[in-house]
Amino acid sequence: MPSSVGARATVGSAFYRSIDAMPSMNASSTKKSIPVSELVLKTMATKRTALANAAKTTVQDHELKQLVYRKCLQALIYPISATTPHNFQMTNFQTPTWCYECEGLLWGIARQGLRCTECGVKVHDKCRELLSADCLQRAAEKSSKHGEGDRAQNLIAVIHERMKMQERNKPEIFQRIQEAFGYNENIQQETLRAVKGSILEGSSKWSAKIQLTGKFTNCKKL
């Protein structure tokens, strides 16, 4: 009997000791601390990466802005309304000939496509409305390549005069574009000279529709 009582006392004391026992609060045994210097280096690296990405985005946005600005001036200084239309005639081609617009073969037994009598450009009938090349520019480029210097210079002079008239007759449009893009007068004139040069060189082979939207006080229609 005494032995059984002693056994119960031992079990009871063990039970109460387990209740009073406190869990280990030593965090170092489960989680390794990170040195302050390492945290600082990681933070600085993150900031450098963020700044580099922001600078890259800014450069790309600036280049896109310049491109759109240049194309706006190019469309205004020599608009589609000032271009010379082609004089197309249905033609039979004796040798393999490709369309100037889609670069596809002008195929068929006869009357394969159209040819401009002024500048010589050749296209499919379905591509005639898509052709963006100005007949006057094409004629000047062709004359220059074939050694017809006088005719080429005369055509270039006509194009140059049209651009001067456009700039002289509608200065408010160019002023509005300058203000919208936030460039000064020097950059405006420098860009206009570059645009005129590219048009006179015959490198302006593009078409575009420009739509400007925004809120203006005392807005005037372009």
Buried (B, 14 or more C-beta within 10 A) or exposed (E): EEEEEEEEEEEEEEEEEEEEEEEEEEEEEEEEEEEEEEEEEEEEEEEEEEEEEEEEEEEEEEEEEBEEBBBBBBBBBBEEEBBBEBEBEEBEBEEEBBBBBEEEBBEEEEEBBBBBEBBBBBBBBEBBEEBEBBBBBBBBBBBBEEEBEEBBEEBBEEBBEBBEEBBEEBEEBBEBBBEEBEBEEEBBEEBBEEBBEBBBEBEBEEEEEEEEEEEEEEEEEE
